[in-house]
Amino acid sequence: MKATNFEQLSSRMIEANLYQYLKVPKAVFEKSMHVYMMEPAKRTIIEEEIQAIKEKHRKRERRELTREQCLEATRKLEQYKLEAQKKMYYLVRTQKLAPQMINALIKVEKLKSDDRFFNETGMEEEDVEPSIKKLNLEEDPEFKAIVGEFEA
């Protein structure tokens, strides 16, 4: 209960600071976000622009991972993704979540899983994919087995 209240309070504080910084009324910002984030093409453009900005201001060098680290990371990330999907399915099925809130909740769950992943492994998710590609693990039977285990 306390964690939920803390998350809500933190979210409100961040939003208030954002509106003040952008000098945009809350209602205008929310309407814009709803329009852009509900249309897949526009959402993709925004997410690509955000990623480019992150890369531009990135202070930390990418970490190269070993095969074993990649496999462990993949197992954990796939598990987190499955847990988030189950949670989203439950919320949608029981109609405990307004449709316009789904994208926002997906982003929150992603942030939570990224933090959990770092706390458990000391690795950043953004280091995993480049290492998988560099080690050509997409063709590795053990890697395929891990991914396949969570697809069912």
N, C-alpha and C positions, 0 to 999 in steps of 0.2 A: 504494500500500500504506500509506504513512504517513498519507494523508488518511483512509483507511478506519479506521485505528486511532484517529486523532484524533476522528473522528465517533463511534466507539463509546465512547471514553473520555468525551467530552463528554456524550453521551447518558446514560451511567451516572451521571455526576456530577449532572446535572440531575435525573434520577430520584431519586437518593439525597436530594438537597435537597428535592424535592417530597414524598417520603414523610415526611421529618423534619418539614417544615412542616405537612403535613396531619395528622400524628400517626396515620397509618394504616399498618398492615403492608403490605409490598410485595405479598404474595399477595392480600390483600383488594382493594387498589387495582386490580391487574391483572384480577381476576375481575370487578369492577364495570365497568371499561373494556371488557372483552370483551363483557359482557352488553349494555351500552348502545351500543357502537359497532358491534355486529353487527346490531342491529335498526334498520332505516332510519328508522322513526318516532322512536325515542328519539335516534338520532344527529342527526336534523334539529333536534330540540328543543335538544339540547346545543350544536350549532353555532350556532343562533340566539341562545342565551343568551351564548355566548362572544363573538359579534359585538356584541351589545348592550353587554357589558362593555368591549370594545375601544373602541366609539364613545364611551362615557361617559368614559373616561380618555384619550381622544385629545388629544394636545397640539398637533398640527400641523394647520394649516388645509388643506383639500382644495385641490389645484392644478387650475385649469381648463386644459385642453389645447386646442390648435388642431386643426383637421381633419387636417393632415398628421401631427401628433404621434399622434393617435388611430389613424390608418391604420398608421403605423410600429409603434405599440405592439400593435395587433391582430395584425399580421403576426408579430411576435416571440412574442407570447403563444400564438398558434395553433401556431407552430413548436415551442415548448417543450412544449405539451400533446401534440402528436403524438409527440415524442421520449419523453415519459413513458409514453404509451400503448404504444409499441413495446417499451419496457423492461419494462413490466408484463406485456404479452402474452408476451414471451420468458420471463420468470421463471415465470409460471403454466404456460405450455406445457411448459417443461422441468422443472417441478415442483421448482425450486430455492428455492421460497419456501413456507413453511407457510401454509395458508389464513388462520389467525388473524393473520398478520403483514401481510396485504395492506393493510388500512386504515392501519396504522402507516407502511408504506412509502409509501403515497399521500400522507400528510401530510408526510413527509420530502421527497419529490420536489417537492411544492408549495412548501415552504419554500426549497428549493434554486433552483427556477425563479424565485421572487419575488426572491431575492437576485441571481441572475444578471440578471434583467430590470432591477433598479435599477442594478446596476453598469454595464450596457451603455447604459442610456438616461437615468439620473438621475431616472426617473419611478417612482412607486409604482403597482402594479396597481390598487389601490383608487381611484385618480384617473381611471382610464381609462373605466370603465363610466358614471359620472355625466356625463362629458364627451361620450361617445357618445350618450347619451340627450338631453343638452342640445342637441347639434348635429344631432339627428335622423339620425344616420348609419346606423341600421338599414335605412333605405330608400335609402341611397346605393349606386349600382351598383358603385363601386370597393370599398366596404366589403364588400358582398355577395360580390364576386369573391374578395376575400382570404379570407373565411370559407369560401366554397365550395371554394377551392383545397385546403384542408386537410381537408375532409369526406370526400373520396374515399378 
